[in-house]
Amino acid sequence: MVRLVPVLLALLGSSLPWAERLLVGWLGPRGTSSIVFGLLAFNELAGRDEADVLMVMVIVVLGSVVLHGATAPAAARAFGRAQPRLSA
């Protein structure tokens, strides 16, 4: 949920409807900032601290991927139901 706020702020000037903004915020790339900040810390630390940072980074990214992967089908169905039907 925390990641949703910056995405919504970044899309304020866009012409996307709110349903699409929410979908982009929920289903967008996972863990990129965690990887960047984790690797920055990993490069500066030594010994046991660098291993701890690396482990936390892996757990956060994998947890995020699993959580959002599990909820993606429900989010896609909700988005599909909210969209007007296209006439054939």
DRENDO-1510 file (C-alpha; in Angstrom, 1 decimal, always signed):
<recs>
REC; n; res; u; v; w
REC; 1; MET; +0.0; +0.0; +0.0 .
REC; 2; VAL; +2.9; +2.4; +0.7 .
REC; 3; ARG; +4.1; +2.1; -2.9 .
REC; 4; LEU; +0.7; +3.0; -4.2 .
REC; 5; VAL; +0.9; +6.6; -3.0 .
REC; 6; PRO; +4.0; +7.7; -5.0 .
REC; 7; VAL; +2.6; +6.0; -8.1 .
REC; 8; LEU; -0.7; +7.9; -7.7 .
REC; 9; LEU; +1.2; +11.1; -7.2 .
REC; 10; ALA; +3.4; +10.5; -10.3 .
REC; 11; LEU; +0.2; +9.9; -12.4 .
REC; 12; LEU; -1.7; +13.0; -11.2 .
REC; 13; GLY; -1.1; +14.9; -14.5 .
REC; 14; SER; -1.9; +11.9; -16.7 .
REC; 15; SER; -5.1; +11.2; -18.6 .
REC; 16; LEU; -5.4; +7.7; -17.1 .
REC; 17; PRO; -8.7; +7.0; -15.3 .
REC; 18; TRP; -8.4; +6.3; -11.6 .
REC; 19; ALA; -9.1; +2.6; -12.0 .
REC; 20; GLU; -6.1; +2.3; -14.3 .
REC; 21; ARG; -3.9; +4.4; -12.0 .
REC; 22; LEU; -4.7; +2.0; -9.1 .
REC; 23; LEU; -4.0; -1.0; -11.3 .
REC; 24; VAL; -0.6; +0.4; -12.4 .
REC; 25; GLY; +0.3; +1.2; -8.8 .
REC; 26; TRP; -0.7; -2.3; -7.6 .
REC; 27; LEU; +0.8; -4.4; -10.4 .
REC; 28; GLY; +3.8; -2.3; -11.4 .
REC; 29; PRO; +7.4; -3.4; -11.0 .
REC; 30; ARG; +8.3; -4.9; -7.6 .
REC; 31; GLY; +11.3; -4.3; -5.4 .
REC; 32; THR; +13.4; -2.0; -7.6 .
REC; 33; SER; +14.0; +0.6; -4.9 .
REC; 34; SER; +14.7; -2.2; -2.4 .
REC; 35; ILE; +17.3; -3.6; -4.7 .
REC; 36; VAL; +19.0; -0.3; -5.4 .
REC; 37; PHE; +19.1; +0.8; -1.7 .
REC; 38; GLY; +20.1; -2.7; -0.6 .
REC; 39; LEU; +23.0; -2.9; -3.0 .
REC; 40; LEU; +24.2; +0.6; -2.0 .
REC; 41; ALA; +24.3; -0.5; +1.6 .
REC; 42; PHE; +25.8; -3.9; +0.7 .
REC; 43; ASN; +28.7; -2.0; -1.1 .
REC; 44; GLU; +29.4; +0.2; +1.9 .
REC; 45; LEU; +29.2; -2.4; +4.7 .
REC; 46; ALA; +31.6; -5.1; +5.6 .
REC; 47; GLY; +31.4; -8.5; +7.4 .
REC; 48; ARG; +28.2; -9.8; +8.8 .
REC; 49; ASP; +26.4; -6.5; +8.2 .
REC; 50; GLU; +26.6; -6.9; +4.4 .
REC; 51; ALA; +25.2; -10.4; +4.6 .
REC; 52; ASP; +22.3; -9.2; +6.8 .
REC; 53; VAL; +21.5; -6.4; +4.3 .
REC; 54; LEU; +21.6; -8.8; +1.4 .
REC; 55; MET; +19.3; -11.3; +3.2 .
REC; 56; VAL; +16.8; -8.6; +4.1 .
REC; 57; MET; +16.8; -7.3; +0.6 .
REC; 58; VAL; +16.1; -10.8; -0.9 .
REC; 59; ILE; +13.3; -11.5; +1.6 .
REC; 60; VAL; +11.6; -8.1; +1.0 .
REC; 61; VAL; +11.8; -8.5; -2.8 .
REC; 62; LEU; +10.6; -12.2; -2.8 .
REC; 63; GLY; +7.9; -11.4; -0.3 .
REC; 64; SER; +6.7; -8.6; -2.5 .
REC; 65; VAL; +6.7; -10.7; -5.6 .
REC; 66; VAL; +4.8; -13.5; -3.9 .
REC; 67; LEU; +2.2; -11.2; -2.3 .
REC; 68; HIS; +1.5; -9.2; -5.4 .
REC; 69; GLY; +1.6; -12.3; -7.6 .
REC; 70; ALA; -1.0; -13.9; -5.5 .
REC; 71; THR; -3.3; -10.9; -5.6 .
REC; 72; ALA; -2.8; -10.0; -9.3 .
REC; 73; PRO; -5.6; -12.3; -10.6 .
REC; 74; ALA; -8.1; -10.7; -8.2 .
REC; 75; ALA; -6.9; -7.2; -9.1 .
REC; 76; ALA; -7.2; -7.9; -12.8 .
REC; 77; ARG; -10.7; -9.4; -12.4 .
REC; 78; ALA; -11.8; -6.3; -10.4 .
REC; 79; PHE; -10.4; -4.0; -13.1 .
REC; 80; GLY; -12.1; -6.0; -15.8 .
REC; 81; ARG; -15.5; -5.8; -14.1 .
REC; 82; ALA; -15.1; -2.0; -13.6 .
REC; 83; GLN; -14.4; -1.4; -17.3 .
REC; 84; PRO; -17.3; -0.7; -19.7 .
REC; 85; ARG; -18.0; -3.6; -22.0 .
REC; 86; LEU; -16.8; -3.2; -25.6 .
REC; 87; SER; -19.3; -3.7; -28.3 .
REC; 88; ALA; -18.4; -6.3; -30.9 .
</recs>
